Amino acid sequence: MTRTGRGHPTVVMKPPSPSSPARNLEGIVRLRRELLAEGLTNQQIDRLVRAKVLHRVRYGAYVRAELWDACSPEDRHRVLGRAVLARAHQETALTHTSSVVERRIPTWGLPLDVVHTTREKPERAGRRQGDWVPHRGRLEADDLEVVNGVLVSTAPRSAFEVSTVAGVEASLVVVNRMLHARAMTLAEFAAQVEDHQTWPGSLTADLVLRLADGRLESVGEDRFSYLTYMQRLPRPEPQHKIYDELGVLVSRLDFAWPELGVFLEFDGKSKYLIHRREGETLDEFLMREKAREEKVILLTGWVCIRITWADLERPELLASRLRKVLAARSRTFA
């Protein structure tokens, strides 16, 4: 044990990966008993926390503060998961939301300050804590796999598990993101729903199964698709392709009502990140998007609607505006 320039003991922990601060989390969580065994005292550990050299993830578990500060909310959840596992029974697996996040599958509306686990064949569920929900549920060998060095429930199992603790919209986002990432198939998810019909929350899973669509490319698109269902709007066709006079693909529209001559584009941050070309500035990307939209309108004569995350927070207002546009186009096409 050495000391830093400020007189604080140096704690040896595995450095973060340079590409992502928490991509490789092996060995970064240290338990208090481990630090004590290395020669630190309780007072020194507490002083390191106050000095923001260490961050207390949960009772008796610590990481370097600089690593914690660099983590996204999702990676902080992964770190918390490892802190939970470090003190749990060795047969404990990350499940539900925690398994989904460990796979780096995007989520929406799921609390990330609570870790979900299930222990293989437990006699009873453990006691819920503020940052840990130990579930009771039989886990067979084919329900489990190792991802990033930790035991987790399989993709279709974890997608179903989420539907038992979350609402339809949040569950649908998880299932669609799993499908789009090809982490599972719709048939595999359907099998989980069928096998767990007696579980609490199975009705949520039934509806999610009916609404699931792996063609959708973002959380924003997932939420808009759910909005059309809840607001009883005509269901649009996702990823509708537009070709020019020579048969060249010009665009894949987020959503379209071809029979009404209306298409809708969701403007979200993910679109800017995914579709911007290398070296392209944001202004250049927006200009290219505008040119693409104009070309689609020239080729089809359709009306374009653009929405944002803020619009999704006012579903009734957005639905009312969409109905007016769709009704007007319906009279035009009548």
BANUTOR-634625 format. One line per 5 residues: number of its first residue (from 0); for each residue x, y negated, z negated of C-alpha. Coordinates in Angstrom, 2 decimals, always signed. Layout:
BEGIN
NUM) X:Y:Z; ...;
% end
This chain:
BEGIN
0) +0.00:+0.00:+0.00; +1.37:-3.40:+1.04; +0.15:-6.94:+0.56; -0.87:-9.63:+3.01; +0.45:-13.18:+2.92;
5) -2.42:-14.21:+0.67; -1.60:-11.52:-1.85; -4.44:-9.14:-0.87; -3.65:-5.43:-0.63; -3.56:-4.08:+2.92;
10) -6.20:-1.44:+3.63; -5.27:+1.03:+6.35; -8.17:+1.62:+8.71; -8.30:+2.74:+12.32; -8.18:-0.36:+14.58;
15) -11.13:-1.01:+16.88; -10.96:-0.13:+20.56; -9.86:-3.14:+22.60; -12.65:-2.65:+25.15; -15.46:-2.54:+22.61;
20) -15.07:-3.26:+18.89; -17.15:-0.29:+17.83; -17.08:+2.12:+20.78; -14.87:+4.54:+18.88; -15.99:+4.51:+15.28;
25) -13.99:+7.46:+14.03; -12.32:+6.70:+10.72; -13.39:+3.06:+10.42; -15.77:+3.63:+7.49; -13.94:+4.12:+4.22;
30) -15.52:+5.21:+0.97; -14.63:+3.58:-2.31; -13.32:+6.87:-3.66; -10.92:+7.11:-0.72; -9.61:+3.60:-1.34;
35) -9.18:+4.38:-5.02; -7.25:+7.55:-4.13; -4.90:+5.42:-2.02; -4.02:+3.26:-4.98; -6.47:+0.38:-4.92;
40) -8.39:-0.50:-8.06; -12.08:-1.32:-8.30; -11.17:-4.94:-9.00; -8.95:-5.10:-5.89; -11.66:-3.64:-3.68;
45) -14.18:-6.17:-4.97; -11.67:-8.96:-4.42; -11.10:-7.83:-0.82; -14.86:-7.98:-0.24; -15.10:-11.49:-1.70;
50) -12.14:-12.57:+0.44; -13.91:-11.17:+3.51; -11.12:-8.76:+4.26; -13.53:-5.87:+3.75; -17.25:-5.75:+4.46;
55) -19.49:-3.64:+2.25; -21.71:-1.72:+4.66; -23.67:-0.05:+1.89; -23.03:+1.18:-1.63; -19.52:+2.64:-1.79;
60) -18.75:+2.29:+1.96; -16.62:-0.37:+3.64; -15.21:-1.46:+6.99; -12.86:-4.24:+7.99; -14.76:-7.52:+7.99;
65) -13.29:-8.56:+11.34; -14.67:-5.40:+12.92; -18.11:-5.89:+11.41; -18.22:-9.50:+12.59; -17.37:-8.40:+16.15;
70) -20.13:-5.75:+16.29; -23.45:-6.16:+18.05; -26.61:-5.36:+16.03; -26.66:-1.95:+17.71; -23.05:-1.19:+16.81;
75) -23.65:-2.37:+13.24; -26.42:+0.20:+13.09; -23.98:+2.85:+14.31; -21.50:+1.84:+11.62; -24.25:+1.99:+8.99;
80) -25.15:+5.44:+10.27; -21.61:+6.66:+9.68; -21.63:+5.14:+6.22; -24.80:+7.10:+5.45; -23.40:+10.33:+6.88;
85) -20.19:+9.91:+4.88; -22.14:+10.45:+1.66; -24.83:+12.82:+2.97; -24.95:+16.61:+3.20; -22.78:+17.94:+6.03;
90) -25.82:+19.37:+7.84; -27.44:+15.93:+8.07; -28.02:+14.58:+11.60; -28.82:+11.11:+12.90; -32.35:+11.23:+14.30;
95) -35.20:+8.93:+15.40; -33.96:+5.39:+16.11; -30.43:+6.18:+14.96; -29.99:+8.93:+17.54; -31.29:+6.64:+20.29;
100) -28.95:+3.79:+19.32; -25.99:+6.17:+19.10; -26.58:+7.00:+22.76; -26.46:+3.29:+23.62; -30.01:+3.42:+24.92;
105) -31.63:-0.05:+24.80; -34.43:-0.48:+22.28; -36.98:-3.14:+21.45; -38.97:-3.74:+18.28; -37.18:-1.08:+16.22;
110) -35.59:-2.13:+12.90; -31.82:-1.62:+13.02; -31.15:-2.15:+9.33; -32.44:+1.31:+8.41; -30.76:+4.60:+9.36;
115) -32.91:+7.66:+10.09; -31.60:+11.16:+9.43; -32.91:+14.70:+9.22; -31.22:+17.59:+7.49; -31.33:+21.03:+9.04;
120) -33.96:+23.22:+7.38; -34.34:+21.20:+4.15; -36.47:+22.36:+1.27; -37.84:+18.84:+0.96; -37.23:+15.36:+2.27;
125) -34.72:+13.20:+0.45; -35.61:+10.02:-1.40; -35.98:+6.98:+0.82; -33.49:+4.19:+0.17; -33.42:+0.61:+1.36;
130) -31.18:+1.34:+4.31; -31.76:+5.07:+4.77; -34.82:+7.20:+5.57; -34.01:+10.92:+5.17; -36.78:+12.77:+7.04;
135) -38.11:+16.23:+6.47; -38.42:+18.29:+9.64; -37.12:+21.58:+10.93; -34.14:+21.22:+13.25; -33.05:+24.22:+15.26;
140) -29.72:+24.57:+17.03; -31.18:+23.47:+20.38; -32.55:+20.29:+18.76; -29.04:+19.05:+18.01; -25.90:+17.94:+19.79;
145) -22.77:+15.93:+19.07; -22.55:+12.41:+20.54; -19.57:+10.14:+19.87; -18.36:+12.55:+17.23; -21.55:+12.65:+15.13;
150) -24.41:+15.14:+14.94; -27.62:+13.74:+16.45; -30.98:+15.01:+17.64; -31.20:+15.63:+21.38; -32.49:+12.90:+23.68;
155) -36.03:+14.28:+24.18; -36.32:+15.16:+20.49; -35.20:+11.70:+19.37; -37.55:+10.03:+21.86; -40.45:+11.94:+20.34;
160) -39.22:+11.21:+16.82; -39.34:+7.48:+17.52; -42.99:+7.78:+18.48; -43.74:+9.09:+14.97; -42.38:+5.95:+13.27;
165) -43.02:+3.20:+15.85; -45.86:+1.76:+17.89; -46.68:+2.58:+21.48; -44.82:-0.35:+23.05; -41.55:+0.22:+21.20;
170) -41.78:+3.97:+21.81; -42.49:+3.45:+25.51; -39.38:+1.31:+25.84; -37.26:+4.12:+24.37; -38.79:+6.80:+26.59;
175) -38.48:+4.72:+29.77; -34.88:+3.76:+29.00; -34.08:+7.44:+28.33; -35.69:+8.44:+31.62; -33.97:+5.70:+33.59;
180) -30.58:+6.60:+32.10; -31.29:+10.26:+32.96; -30.67:+11.22:+29.36; -33.79:+13.39:+29.62; -36.55:+14.29:+32.04;
185) -40.24:+13.59:+31.69; -40.84:+17.34:+31.50; -38.45:+17.63:+28.56; -40.23:+14.84:+26.71; -43.60:+16.40:+27.52;
190) -42.38:+19.68:+26.02; -41.51:+17.90:+22.77; -44.96:+16.31:+22.66; -46.58:+19.69:+23.27; -44.46:+21.45:+20.63;
195) -45.26:+18.88:+17.92; -48.98:+18.27:+18.43; -49.64:+18.62:+14.69; -47.05:+16.03:+13.65; -48.21:+12.61:+12.42;
200) -47.82:+10.17:+15.31; -48.51:+12.72:+18.03; -51.33:+10.56:+19.42; -48.81:+7.79:+20.03; -46.59:+10.25:+21.90;
205) -49.54:+11.40:+24.05; -50.22:+7.85:+25.22; -46.53:+7.12:+25.76; -46.29:+10.24:+27.92; -49.16:+8.99:+30.09;
210) -47.59:+5.54:+30.51; -43.93:+6.56:+30.91; -42.20:+5.57:+34.14; -38.47:+6.02:+34.64; -38.48:+3.79:+37.73;
215) -38.59:+0.69:+35.54; -35.15:-0.85:+35.16; -35.23:-2.96:+32.01; -36.87:-3.46:+28.65; -38.65:-6.52:+30.04;
220) -40.18:-4.43:+32.82; -41.22:-1.78:+30.28; -43.00:-4.38:+28.20; -44.75:-5.95:+31.19; -45.95:-2.55:+32.34;
225) -47.42:-1.98:+28.88; -48.99:-5.45:+28.99; -50.86:-4.57:+32.20; -52.26:-1.49:+30.47; -53.31:-3.31:+27.31;
230) -54.82:-6.26:+29.18; -56.62:-4.00:+31.67; -54.92:-5.54:+34.67; -54.63:-3.68:+37.97; -51.55:-1.49:+37.67;
235) -48.75:-2.80:+39.90; -46.32:-0.66:+41.86; -42.79:-0.88:+40.41; -39.65:-1.19:+42.51; -41.59:-1.86:+45.70;
240) -39.27:-1.96:+48.73; -39.40:-4.69:+51.37; -37.78:-4.20:+54.78; -37.12:-6.72:+57.54; -38.09:-6.41:+61.21;
245) -35.09:-4.17:+61.89; -35.87:-1.79:+59.07; -33.13:-3.12:+56.82; -33.89:-3.09:+53.10; -34.19:-6.69:+51.95;
250) -35.35:-6.34:+48.37; -36.73:-4.07:+45.67; -39.41:-6.05:+43.89; -39.87:-5.52:+40.15; -43.63:-5.17:+40.57;
255) -46.04:-5.60:+43.47; -49.73:-5.42:+44.27; -49.30:-4.72:+48.02; -53.03:-4.56:+48.67; -53.39:-8.11:+47.30;
260) -50.19:-9.60:+48.65; -48.71:-10.46:+45.24; -45.35:-9.58:+43.73; -43.90:-10.28:+40.31; -40.28:-10.68:+39.23;
265) -39.12:-10.53:+35.63; -36.39:-13.05:+34.82; -34.37:-11.59:+31.99; -30.75:-11.66:+30.91; -30.21:-8.06:+31.98;
270) -30.96:-8.96:+35.58; -28.24:-11.59:+35.55; -25.76:-9.14:+34.07; -26.60:-6.20:+36.32; -27.10:-7.87:+39.69;
275) -24.51:-10.63:+39.64; -21.66:-9.86:+42.00; -18.06:-9.84:+40.87; -16.78:-13.39:+40.61; -20.23:-14.86:+41.27;
280) -21.21:-17.83:+39.10; -24.65:-18.07:+37.53; -25.61:-20.91:+39.88; -24.52:-18.84:+42.90; -26.54:-15.88:+41.65;
285) -29.65:-18.04:+41.14; -29.32:-19.48:+44.62; -29.01:-15.98:+46.09; -32.08:-14.89:+44.13; -34.01:-17.89:+45.47;
290) -32.97:-17.04:+49.02; -34.05:-13.43:+48.51; -37.43:-14.51:+47.22; -37.95:-16.89:+50.15; -37.06:-14.16:+52.64;
295) -39.56:-11.76:+51.06; -42.29:-14.42:+51.30; -41.42:-15.13:+54.94; -41.54:-11.42:+55.79; -44.74:-10.63:+53.91;
300) -46.69:-13.82:+53.33; -47.12:-12.74:+49.72; -47.30:-14.87:+46.58; -44.49:-14.63:+44.03; -45.00:-14.80:+40.27;
305) -42.01:-15.10:+37.94; -42.23:-14.40:+34.22; -39.81:-14.50:+31.29; -39.50:-13.02:+27.81; -41.43:-15.99:+26.45;
310) -44.42:-15.10:+28.63; -44.52:-11.60:+27.14; -44.99:-13.13:+23.69; -48.32:-14.59:+24.87; -49.91:-11.57:+26.57;
315) -53.48:-12.88:+26.66; -52.43:-16.15:+28.30; -50.21:-14.40:+30.82; -52.94:-11.90:+31.64; -55.46:-14.71:+32.16;
320) -53.16:-16.46:+34.62; -52.43:-13.23:+36.48; -56.13:-12.44:+36.79; -56.73:-15.82:+38.44; -53.99:-15.22:+41.00;
325) -55.07:-11.65:+41.71; -58.73:-12.68:+41.98; -57.89:-15.49:+44.40; -55.83:-13.15:+46.57; -58.61:-10.57:+46.42;
330) -61.03:-13.10:+47.93; -58.44:-13.96:+50.58; -58.08:-10.32:+51.57; -61.84:-9.64:+51.41;
% end
